[in-house]
Amino acid sequence: MQKLPDRVEDIDMEWVGSILSSAAPAARITAIRTGEVIHGACTKVRILLEGDLAGLPERLVLKAGFEPHSEAMSQMHVNEMHAYRDFIPTLKTSAPLCLFAEVDSEGRALVLLEDLSLRGVEFLSLLDPIDFETAAAFLVELAALHARWWGPAAPIRAALPWLPDTGEDSFHHYFGILTDPARFARFLERPRCAAMPRHLLDPIRVRAAHQAMRARHRDMPFTVLHGDMHLGNLYLDSDGAPGFLDWQPRLAPWSVDVSYFLVAALDLVDRRRWEERLLGIYLAALAARGVAAPMFPEAWDAYRRDIVWGHLIWMLNGWAFQPESVNTAAATRFAMAMVDHGTFEMLGV
């Protein structure tokens, strides 16, 4: 791949044509325009194409790192590139068509995707919790995703050697905050932490809980997670089918994805009413895929313990990544789930 441009303004027709040449060798692009630019954990740039497109969509979305924090997030960008190039093609699931995914000579990753708005999908939002039926549909799809790689960790690691796990080393941009009192203090000043019970904001205890969660995982089956199953990364296709965006695959037990999804996706009151039934739907969907799903009591305990993963992420999610309204909504949901389920106590911290 030719070097990724340093700035959005440097994206030109020659460069776009070069990276599309393998996906559409018959296309003759005569002009491009960059449209909307969305800033966040990475940069999303809409690219409008003109010419004889030979089946290419007229509008694409380029995802890459053009943000001040992009160098620190490069590991996540590379992980998403692997997701689209090496992982999603092994699945039967609804995800954007990927036309190009690669890393340049400087280690900067990009993916070039279809623009889903052209096919009329409904993008979901953390500020608009979903209903029971929608949550159940996503869990059935998530079970299919998890069933594809269910089993011991070692064979998965051998097949997908690029895959990160849930350890501190592969999530250093969060744990670096947790272990730095000055940086952590900046998060305590944010609205999300003002909305959370004080005892949940102890960085030593949160880190110990994460370590205890990982220790419990050693006796569980592993799979490949979506890795960031919140509503901002999900959509409903034009036929209502669940779809998945912004993948961050990780090697971990199923319960990390399921707890992260349910707590973040549901209104607090609905989560209390529905979470046991929805967990049962997920387990039944696993069994229907031929997986020896855990029994409900064991699964319920794993679900309740792994809430600490989402708590850690949303307590420390950068305000450059998501608006503080989104961070506060998610952090509050996880805080109340931590209290409801006694997650610290379950983990012995």
N, C-alpha and C positions, 0 to 999 in steps of 0.2 A: 504494500500500500504506500502511496505517496504520503509524505508527511502531512499530518492533520494541520490545517491552518491555525495560526496563533489567535486569530480574532474572527468573530462571526463575519465581520466586514470583508474578510479575505476569502470567503467561500465564493468560488467563481465557476463558470461553466466548464472550463477545462478540468478542474479538479473533480467536480461532480460527475462529469462524463467518464473520467478514468475509473472511479470506483463503481460505476454502474455498468461498465463494459462487460463484465462477466455475467451479471444477472440478465442483461438485455443487450446482447451484442448487435442486434439489428436496429436498435434505437438510434435516432439521429436528433440529438438535443440541440436546438438552435439558440435558446436563451434560457436563463434561470432568473428567478427573483427570490430573495429571502423575505419571508413574511413575518408572522408573529414569532417573537423570541420569549420563551418562558424560562425564568431563572429558578434555581432550586439546588438540590443536591448535585444535579448536573444541569446542563443547558439543553433545552429543546428548541430546535429551529425548524420552522416550516419552510420548505423549499418548493417553489412552484416551477414546474417544467413547461417548456414550450418546444414544439417540433414534432417530428414523427416518433411518437413514443413507443411504438411497437409493443403495446400491452402494458407498459409502465403506467402506474397511477399518475395523474397530473399533479399531484401534490404528495410530498413525502415529509417525514419528520426525521431530522438528524438529531441524535443524542450524543453529546460529547462534553468534555470539560472545558468550558470557557469562563469559569467563575474564579474569583480570588482564592477560594478554598479548594479548587480542583486538584491541585497536586496532593493535598492531604487525603482526598477522596479517590485517588487513582485506583486503589485496590478494588473499590466497589464498582468503578467503571469497567475495569477489566473483567470482573466477575459477571457483570451483565452482558458483556460481549460474549463470554463463554456460554452464557445461558442461551442466547439467540443462535449462536453458531453450532454449539456442541450438545446442548441438552434438550431444548424445546423440540428439535426435529425428531427426537426419540419418543415423543409423546403424541397422543391424540387428544389435543385440548385446544380451546379457542385462545389464540394469541395473535398479535399483529404479524402480518407477513413481513419477514426480514429480508431485505434486498442486499445487505452488506453488513458484515460484522468483522472487525479486525483491530489489531493493535499496530500503531506506527513504529518507526525506528526509535522513537524516544519513549516508548512505553505508554503512549496515550491511546486510549481505546475509543472507538465509536461504533454505533449501530445506526443503520439507515432503515427506517420502517415505513410501511404504508401509513397514511394519515387516516385513522379510524373514523374520523368525522365524516369522511366521504361515504361510508356505508351505514351511517345513521345509528351508531351505537349510543347507548346512554352511559355516560361516565358517572361513577358514584363518588360520594364525598363523605369524609368523616364527620362533617357538620350535619349530615342527613342520615341518621341510622336506618338500617334496613329492617324489613319485616321478616316474619318467621319463614315464609316460603322461599324468599330470596336467600336467606342464610342457609336453609337446608339445601337448596340447589348448588350453592357454592361448595358446601361440605361434601356433597356427592362427587363433584368434580375434583375436589382436593383429594378425596380418597382414591380416585382413579390415578391421580398424579403420584401419590405416595405408594400405591400398590406396585407401580412400575419398578421400583428399586428397593422394596422392602426386604430387610434381612440384616446380616452382620455388616459392620462398618468396613471391614478390610476389603471385600470384593468391590464395594462401591468406590472406595478410595482408589483401588487399582484401575477401575474403569474410567474414573473421572478425577485424575490426579490434581487438577486445578481447583477442586472444590474446597472452599473454606468451611470451617466448622463454627461452633459457637464459643470458642475459646477467646481469651483476652487478646492473644496475638493477632487473631484475624478480625478483631473489633477494636483495634487500638484507639481509634478516634473517639470512642465513647469511654473506654477505660482510662485513657489519658486524662480525661476530665475528672473521672471518679477518684483518681489518685493524686490530683493536683488541687489542694485546698483553695488556691486563689482563683483558678478557673471554675471550680465547683461553686464558689460563692457567687459568681456572676449568674449562674442558673437559679440559685436560691432567690434572687431578686426578681425573677420573671413571674408573670401571672400564674403560670401552671403550678409552680411550687407553692404559691400563696393559697392555691385551691386544694392542696394535698395535706393530709394529716402529718404532723411534724415527725412522728416516729418513723415514717417511711422515707425520710430525707437524710438518713444517716448513711454516708458513703461507705463506711466500714461494714455496716450491716448489709447493705445492698450487695457489696462485693462478696461477702461471705455467703450470702444467699445464692448468688450466681454460681459460686464454686460448689455449693451443696447440691444445686440443681444438676450441674454437670456430673457430679459423683453418682447421683441416682440414675443418670442416663446410661451408665456402664452396663447395667443389667437389662436394658431395653433393646428392642429391635431398632435399627436405624433406617433412614430413607433419605431421599433428597427433597428438601423443602422448597416451596416457592421462595420463602425467606423474608418477605415483606408484605404479608397478607393484610394490609389495611385498605379501607375503601377507596382511598385516592389512587390505588394501584389496580383497581378492579373495574369492570364494565359489564353491561348487559348488551349482547349483540342485538341486531334488529329483530331477530326472532325470539328474544328473551333469554337466550342461552348465556350462561356465565362466561366471562372472559377475564384473562389475566394479563396485567401490564407490569412493567418495571420490576423484573425478576431479579432476585438476589439469592440464588440457590445456595443451600447450606447442607452439610452433612450433620444430621441430628435426628432424634426421635420425632415421630409425628406430632407429639403433644405441643411442641414449640409453635408450629404453624397453627394448630387448632385453637389453642388458648389465645394466641395473638390475634387471630381473626375474630373469634367470637366476642372477646372483651372489647375490642376496638370498634366492631361493627354494629353492636346493639346498644340501644338506649339502656341506661342502668336498670330501670324497672323491668324491661323486657328480658334483659340478660338473666336477671334473677329468676324469672318465670320460665324461661325457655332453655337454659343452657344444658340441663340434664337431658331433656328430650332431643336436643340438637346433637349432643354428643352421641346419643344412641343411634341417631340417623347416620352419623359418620361411621361408627363401628359396623353397622349393618352394611353400609356401602363397601367397606373394606372386605367384609366376609363374602359379599357378592362377587368380588374380584378375585376370590380364592386365597385371600390372606388370612392367616390364623390370627385374627384380631384379638387384642387383650380382652379379658372379661371386664364388665362395666366397673366394678369396684376399683380394680387396678387402674383402669383408664381414667376414672374420675379423680383419683389421687394424683396421677401424672398431670392431668389438665390443671388442677388447682396449684400444684407446685410450680409449673412452668409459666404461670402468670408473671413471675418475677422478671422474665425475659422482656416482655412488653413494658413492664414498669420501668426497667432500666433504660430502655430505648427512648420512651416518650418523656421521661424525666430529663433526659440529656440531649434530646433532638435539637439540632441547631436551628435558630430562628431564621437563618438564611435558607434552610431547607424547606420549612413549612411556615405559614403564617402562625403567629402566636395563638390565634383563636383555635387553630387545628391542634397545635401542641397541647393547649390547655384542655380541650375537649377529650383528647385521647389520654393524657396523663391523669385526668380526673377519673375516667372510667377504669383505668388500671389501678389507681389508688384504692377505689372503692371495692374492686374485686379482690385486691390484696387483703383488705380488711374483712370482707365477707367470708373469705375462705381461709383466713389465718395462715397465709402463705409463708410468712417468716417462721411462724411456729411449726408448720409442717416440715420446713427445711431445717429446723433446729437451730435457728440463729436469733 
